[in-house]
């Protein structure tokens, strides 16, 4: 096993966040992104602004000033066989684009381990959960066929719990972290592949960064868990907060979606937790609602899914629909989830009608 890894990231948003932490630890990172992003990152670096405990202003990291190399380019030029780990950090609908789909097929052929940090779990990963009928949930994906060539034994899921966004008015190589929580990954089936994640976890944990002459510990770590159900804890948060930002006429902040009716939010959150348990998870793998509700107080913007719908997106990640479909397979139903799916369907239908 090499001391330092070469890591290929699909996507330069959350990809640049975890990629920057890997580069600070000395690993080499290549980001697959749009031409404008690629040009800026190669010329000026990817810039990450992180709130750090005990520091008044966000700490600004620039990948140009790290011990590991960070580069960027398009999907056509990447050779997955040259990397030790592939990280899937684009939103699920982006994999339907032909050049990205082609790269993902080449990833499958390379037999390199893949870690997804998507909100929408790759279909290949869900095949690792015996209680899930993968065929029955294909309709929840923008293009389920993109996962047909990715071996379930070669993929794992990492929950993208940190909240980050592109600041308005900034260039597209800048990422602002709003909630600096940890990435939580399930292990791979293979011990050797899991060892890659555990070394990354240890290397990122050891990072110290100089701020004004003081060595500080940076937030946003990688945490590796033996249970495949740990990353599914994000489903509770998405359904109780992120997707409920979607209203009939407008989008509301995550804070308001959660705290406008805390009892209803808690009931829905725990209903989704019950679903995860019914699929084989352990309640100890999940985050208590009270902890999430407290974190949501700092989430003053609508979720990325809500913002995308308001910006006329034709496709978004449909974790809402996935949860609804999986719940039905377990004999479970929620009026709140049904209403959310109805609202998201309505926005997508309106956006597609306007685009036609």
C-alpha positions in Angstrom: 0.0 0.0 0.0 1.5 3.4 -1.0 2.1 6.0 1.7 0.3 8.6 -0.4 -2.6 8.1 -2.7 -3.8 9.4 -6.0 -7.5 10.2 -5.8 -9.8 11.0 -8.6 -12.8 13.2 -7.7 -16.0 13.5 -9.8 -17.1 17.1 -9.0 -15.4 20.2 -7.7 -17.8 21.4 -5.0 -17.9 18.8 -2.2 -15.0 17.2 -4.1 -12.8 20.2 -3.5 -13.7 20.2 0.3 -12.7 16.6 0.9 -10.0 16.9 -1.8 -8.4 19.8 0.0 -8.3 17.9 3.3 -6.6 15.0 1.5 -4.1 17.4 -0.2 -3.3 19.0 3.1 -2.3 15.5 4.2 0.0 15.1 1.2 -2.2 13.1 -1.1 -2.6 13.9 -4.8 -6.1 14.9 -6.0 -7.5 15.4 -9.5 -11.0 17.0 -9.8 -13.3 16.4 -12.7 -15.3 19.5 -13.4 -16.5 22.0 -16.0 -14.0 23.9 -18.1 -14.4 27.2 -16.3 -13.9 25.5 -12.9 -11.0 23.6 -14.2 -9.2 26.6 -15.5 -9.7 28.6 -12.3 -8.6 25.7 -10.0 -5.5 25.0 -12.1 -4.5 28.7 -12.2 -5.6 30.0 -8.8 -6.4 26.9 -6.7 -9.6 25.7 -5.1 -10.4 28.0 -2.2 -12.2 26.6 0.9 -13.4 28.9 3.6 -13.8 27.0 6.9 -15.2 28.2 10.3 -12.7 27.1 12.9 -13.4 27.0 16.6 -11.6 29.8 18.4 -10.9 31.8 15.2 -13.0 34.9 14.6 -13.0 34.8 10.8 -13.3 31.8 8.5 -9.9 30.2 7.7 -9.2 30.3 4.0 -7.4 27.3 2.5 -6.0 27.4 -1.0 -5.0 24.1 -2.7 -2.0 25.9 -4.3 -0.4 26.1 -0.9 -0.7 22.4 0.2 1.8 19.6 0.3 -0.3 17.5 -2.0 -1.0 18.4 -5.6 -4.6 19.4 -6.7 -5.3 19.5 -10.4 -8.5 19.7 -12.4 -9.7 18.7 -15.8 -12.5 17.3 -17.9 -14.0 13.8 -17.9 -12.7 12.9 -21.4 -9.0 13.0 -20.3 -9.2 11.1 -17.0 -7.8 7.5 -16.7 -9.3 5.8 -13.6 -6.7 3.1 -13.7 -4.1 5.6 -12.7 -5.7 6.2 -9.3 -5.9 4.4 -5.9 -9.4 5.7 -5.1 -12.3 7.2 -7.0 -14.6 9.7 -5.1 -18.1 10.3 -6.6 -18.9 13.9 -5.5 -21.3 15.1 -8.3 -25.0 15.2 -7.8 -26.8 12.1 -9.1 -28.4 13.7 -12.3 -25.0 14.8 -13.5 -24.0 11.1 -14.2 -26.5 10.9 -17.0 -24.3 13.3 -19.1 -22.7 11.2 -21.8 -19.1 12.1 -21.1 -19.6 11.6 -17.3 -21.4 8.3 -17.9 -18.6 7.1 -20.1 -16.0 7.9 -17.4 -18.1 6.1 -14.8 -18.2 3.1 -17.1 -14.4 3.3 -17.3 -14.2 3.4 -13.5 -16.2 0.2 -13.4 -13.9 -1.4 -15.9 -10.8 -0.3 -13.9 -12.0 -2.2 -10.8 -10.8 0.7 -8.6 -12.6 1.3 -5.3 -15.2 4.1 -5.4 -16.5 6.1 -2.4 -19.7 8.1 -3.1 -20.3 11.4 -1.2 -23.6 11.9 -3.0 -26.9 12.5 -1.0 -28.5 10.0 -3.4 -26.8 6.6 -2.7 -25.6 5.0 -6.0 -27.8 2.1 -7.0 -24.7 -0.1 -6.9 -24.2 0.6 -3.2 -27.8 -0.1 -2.3 -27.4 -3.6 -3.8 -25.1 -4.2 -0.7 -28.2 -4.0 1.5 -30.0 -7.4 1.4 -33.4 -5.9 2.3 -33.5 -3.6 -0.8 -34.9 -4.8 -4.1 -32.6 -2.8 -6.4 -34.9 -3.3 -9.4 -37.9 -1.8 -7.6 -36.1 1.5 -7.0 -34.6 2.1 -10.5 -37.3 4.6 -11.2 -36.0 6.9 -8.4 -32.8 7.6 -10.5 -32.4 10.0 -13.3 -30.7 7.3 -15.3 -30.3 4.1 -13.4 -28.3 2.5 -16.2 -25.2 4.5 -15.3 -24.7 2.2 -12.3 -25.0 -1.1 -14.2 -21.2 -1.4 -14.7 -20.2 -0.5 -11.2 -19.7 -3.6 -9.1 -21.4 -3.3 -5.7 -18.4 -4.9 -4.0 -16.3 -2.0 -5.3 -18.4 0.9 -4.0 -19.2 2.4 -0.6 -21.2 5.4 0.6 -20.0 8.4 2.6 -22.6 10.8 4.1 -21.9 14.4 3.0 -22.9 15.9 6.3 -20.9 19.1 6.0 -23.0 21.9 4.6 -21.2 24.0 2.0 -22.2 26.4 -0.8 -20.7 28.6 -3.5 -20.9 32.2 -2.1 -22.9 34.6 -4.3 -20.8 36.9 -6.4 -17.6 34.8 -5.9 -15.8 32.8 -8.6 -16.7 29.2 -9.0 -13.4 27.9 -7.4 -14.6 29.3 -4.0 -16.5 27.1 -1.5 -17.9 28.4 1.8 -18.5 25.8 4.6 -21.5 26.7 6.7 -21.8 23.6 8.9 -18.3 22.0 9.5 -19.4 18.5 10.4 -17.7 15.2 9.4 -17.9 13.0 6.3 -19.1 9.5 7.6 -18.2 6.6 5.4 -19.2 2.9 5.5 -16.4 0.4 5.0 -15.8 -1.4 1.7 -16.5 -5.1 1.4 -12.7 -5.5 1.0 -10.4 -5.0 4.0 -7.7 -3.7 1.6 -10.0 -1.1 0.2 -11.2 -0.1 3.6 -7.6 0.3 4.7 -7.3 3.1 2.2 -10.1 5.0 3.8 -8.7 4.4 7.3 -5.3 5.8 6.3 -7.0 8.8 4.8 -9.0 9.2 8.1 -5.8 9.1 10.1 -3.9 11.4 7.9 -6.7 14.0 7.9 -7.1 13.7 11.7 -3.4 14.6 12.1 -3.5 17.9 10.1 -2.6 21.0 11.9 -2.8 24.4 10.1 -1.0 27.6 10.9 -3.3 30.6 11.6 -1.5 33.7 12.6 1.4 31.7 14.1 -0.9 29.3 16.0 -1.3 25.7 15.0 -5.1 24.9 14.8 -7.0 21.7 14.2 -9.3 22.1 11.2 -12.9 20.7 11.2 -14.4 18.4 8.6 -12.9 15.0 9.2 -13.4 11.7 7.5 -14.9 9.0 9.8 -14.9 5.4 8.7 -17.5 3.0 10.1 -18.0 -0.8 9.9 -21.8 -0.5 9.4 -23.1 0.1 5.9 -26.1 1.9 7.5 -24.2 4.8 9.1 -24.3 7.0 6.0 -28.1 6.5 5.7 -28.5 8.7 8.8 -28.5 11.6 6.3 -31.9 10.4 5.0 -33.5 11.6 8.2 -31.9 15.0 7.8 -32.8 15.3 4.2 -36.5 14.4 4.6 -37.0 16.5 7.8 -35.1 19.5 6.6 -33.6 19.8 3.1 -36.6 18.6 1.0 -39.1 20.4 3.2 -37.5 23.7 2.1 -39.6 23.1 -1.1 -42.9 24.9 -0.7 -45.7 25.4 -3.2 -44.7 29.0 -4.2 -41.3 29.6 -2.7 -38.3 28.0 -1.0 -37.6 28.5 2.7 -34.3 28.0 4.7 -33.5 24.6 6.3 -33.8 26.3 9.8 -37.4 27.3 9.1 -38.3 24.0 7.5 -37.1 22.2 10.7 -38.1 24.7 13.5 -41.4 26.1 12.2 -43.1 22.9 13.6 -40.5 21.1 15.7 -42.8 18.3 16.7 -43.8 17.5 13.1 -40.1 17.6 12.1 -39.1 15.3 14.9 -41.9 12.9 14.1 -40.9 12.7 10.4 -37.2 12.4 11.3 -37.9 9.5 13.6 -40.2 7.9 11.0 -37.3 7.9 8.5 -35.1 6.5 11.3 -37.6 3.7 11.7 -37.4 3.0 8.0 -33.6 2.6 8.2 -34.0 0.2 11.1 -36.5 -1.8 9.2 -34.0 -2.2 6.3 -31.4 -3.6 8.8 -29.8 -0.6 10.4 -29.2 -0.1 14.1 -30.7 2.9 15.8 -27.2 3.6 17.3 -26.0 4.2 13.8 -28.3 7.2 13.4 -28.1 10.8 14.7 -30.6 11.8 17.4 -33.1 14.3 16.2 -32.2 16.8 19.0 -28.6 17.0 17.7 -29.8 17.5 14.2 -32.3 20.2 15.2 -29.6 22.1 17.0 -27.3 22.0 14.0 -30.2 23.1 11.8 -30.4 26.4 13.7 -27.3 27.6 11.7 -28.6 26.6 8.3 -30.0 29.9 7.2 -30.3 29.1 3.4 -32.6 26.8 1.5 -31.1 23.4 0.6 -29.2 22.8 -2.6 -32.2 20.8 -3.9 -34.6 23.6 -3.2 -32.2 26.2 -4.8 -31.8 24.0 -7.9 -35.6 23.8 -8.3 -36.0 27.5 -7.9 -33.3 28.0 -10.6 -35.4 25.9 -13.0 -33.5 22.6 -12.8 -35.0 19.8 -14.9 -33.6 17.1 -12.6 -32.5 16.9 -9.0 -31.5 14.1 -6.6 -34.7 12.3 -5.5 -33.9 11.0 -2.1 -37.5 12.0 -1.2 -38.8 9.6 -3.8 -36.3 6.9 -2.9 -37.4 7.0 0.8 -41.1 6.9 -0.2 -40.5 3.9 -2.5 -38.4 2.0 0.1 -41.0 2.8 2.8 -43.8 1.3 0.7 -41.8 -1.9 0.3 -41.7 -2.1 4.1 -45.5 -1.4 4.5 -44.8 2.2 5.7 -46.3 5.5 4.6 -45.9 9.1 5.7 -48.3 12.0 4.7 -45.3 14.4 5.1 -43.2 12.4 2.6 -46.0 12.0 0.2 -46.6 15.8 0.3 -42.9 16.5 -0.3 -42.7 14.2 -3.3 -45.8 15.9 -4.7 -44.3 19.3 -4.3 -41.0 18.3 -5.9 -42.8 16.6 -8.7 -44.8 19.8 -9.3 -41.7 22.0 -9.5 -40.0 19.7 -11.9 -43.1 19.4 -14.1 -43.3 23.2 -14.2 -39.6 23.6 -14.9 -39.8 21.1 -17.7 -42.9 22.6 -19.2 -41.2 26.1 -19.3 -38.1 24.6 -20.9 -40.0 22.8 -23.6 
